[in-house]
Amino acid sequence: MAAKSSKPTAVDRVVVVTGPEQVLVQRAAARSLEEIQKANPDREVKRLDCARKSDSGIALAQDIVQSSSPSLFGEPPILVVDSVEQADEEIVDALKAAIADDQAPPLVLTHFGGQRGRGVLNAADKAGGEVIKCDRPSERDIRDLLRQEAKAAGGRISDRAEHWLIDALGTDSVALLLGAVRQAVADSPDGKVDVDQVQHMLPTQTRSSAFQLADRVWAGDGAEATRLLRLMAQRERGVAVSVVAALSHGLRMMALAGMAKGNPGPHIRPWQAKRARENARTWGATGERVARLAVRLPILDVQMKGSLEGATALDDEQKMAILEQEIERLARLAEN
């Protein structure tokens, strides 16, 4: 049997991490770099970013070539190259050459999605390097990440706070959500994050304020709902659409879970069903009320987005006036 070659190969020294969620890609790359550093304790780490100019002031492609070439002054550094999806042809060629060169140093590359720079991923895969794919996480995965982030920060987040945070900020940016969890844990004296703390921390976020506003409407507190609406409008434009969307969401949840008898279904989480039942009770939801509002809200949505076909487009002040009147009308229903 032939002796196994001791010459390093791409299997040992090339890692490419790719995916659309930057924070997850960066964390996976950091773990890979840590493992490579353990195997190469004497090597320094050099970081380059295809989204910025080379730190050395020379063309980034040339910097990659020089950094991955043998040196008389010691072993070349572990090379970390970020944002390969923004690499031009020269950079792509330089990275492909480094991947193919068994004498080149370890490489850790990140690629944040898209077709550009895919040739580097293909080259690494063909050479036997490790290609780690970080898929966009599901909402369940994101909830797990939030709990892990809170624990890593020395705290804990309640289920309601976790769900409310996702409702407030959405799932488009995992980095934003994780940052909010870390901040909430840091602000909590005991590290325990509940829903009241999250709501207090994010009082001016458009989506979170929209859901708060809708809850105040269902509770019959028109004055507070109007105050929230005006506060939102002071901070940014276009909030009326978010408010109508939050009202529509609340109405839909009341229809599906708030007035339903028995199990509302697996697609509605227990905390959502509980809130829907509370809103339905305080607002006095009936089949007739829900049906009437279900007809009104789409018309209101069209007005907030640009008015009806053939009608004069509404300016921001007109939209806000109409929305305030609707909020006050809906809140008064809770009193009857």
C-alpha positions, 0 to 999 in steps of 0.5 A, a space after each residue: 500500500 502506498 504511503 499517504 502523502 503528507 502534502 496539504 490538500 484543499 481538504 485540509 486547508 480550504 473552507 468556504 462558508 456560504 449563505 444569505 444570512 450574514 451573521 450565521 455565515 460569519 459565525 460558521 466561518 469563525 468556528 472553522 477559523 478557530 479549528 484551523 488555528 488550533 492546527 496551525 498555532 504559529 500562523 498569523 491571520 490575515 483578513 481581506 474583504 472583497 467589499 473593501 479595498 485591500 488594507 495594504 493599499 495594493 490591488 486585492 487580487 495581488 494581495 491575495 497572491 502575495 499573502 498565499 505565496 511562500 515567504 523567506 520570512 516565515 509561513 504565510 498567514 491563514 487567509 480569511 477573505 470575506 464577501 466573495 460574492 463581490 469579487 471581480 474576475 481578477 480576485 476570483 482567479 487569484 482565489 482559484 489559484 490559491 485553492 488549487 495550490 497545495 503549497 498555499 496557506 489555509 483559506 477561509 472564505 465567506 460568500 453571502 449569496 448570489 451568483 457572482 463569485 460562484 466560481 470560487 465555491 465550485 473550485 473549492 468543492 471540486 478540489 475537495 475543500 469544505 463548503 458549508 452552506 448556511 440556509 436561511 433559517 426558519 422561524 423555528 430555527 430563529 427562535 432557537 437562535 434567540 434562546 441560545 443568544 440569550 443563554 450565551 449572554 448570561 440570561 434567558 428570554 421568555 416565550 412571549 418575549 421571544 415571539 413578540 420580538 419576532 413580531 416586532 422586528 420581523 425575520 429579515 435580519 437575524 443579526 438585528 434580532 440577536 443584537 436586540 436579545 443581547 441588549 435586552 439581557 444586558 439591560 435586565 438586572 437579572 438577565 431574564 427578558 420578558 415581554 414588557 421589557 422587550 416592548 419598553 426597549 423597542 417603543 419606536 420600532 414601526 412594526 412593534 408600535 403597529 402591533 402595540 397600537 392594534 392591541 390598544 384599539 382592541 382594548 378600546 383605548 383610542 387615545 393611546 392608539 392615536 398617540 402611538 400613531 402620531 409618534 410613529 408618524 413623527 419618526 418616519 413616513 409610510 407608517 399607515 400601511 404598517 398600522 393597517 397591516 397590524 389591524 388586519 393581522 389582529 382581525 384575522 387572528 380573532 377570526 381564526 382563534 379568538 372566537 373559535 371553539 376548541 383547538 385553533 390549529 397547529 399553525 397558530 401558536 398558544 400565545 397567539 391564540 391567547 392574545 387573540 382571545 383576549 382581543 376578541 373579548 375586549 373588543 367584543 368581536 362577533 361574526 358580524 363585526 369581524 365580517 364588516 371590518 374584513 370588508 373595510 380594511 382592504 379599502 383602507 389599505 388601498 387608500 393608505 397605499 395610494 387611493 382608489 383607481 380614478 380617485 385623487 391620491 391622498 397626501 400624508 396628512 389626509 391619510 393620517 386623518 382618515 386612519 385616526 378616525 378609523 382607529 377612534 371608531 374601532 376603539 369605541 366599538 370596544 365600549 359597546 
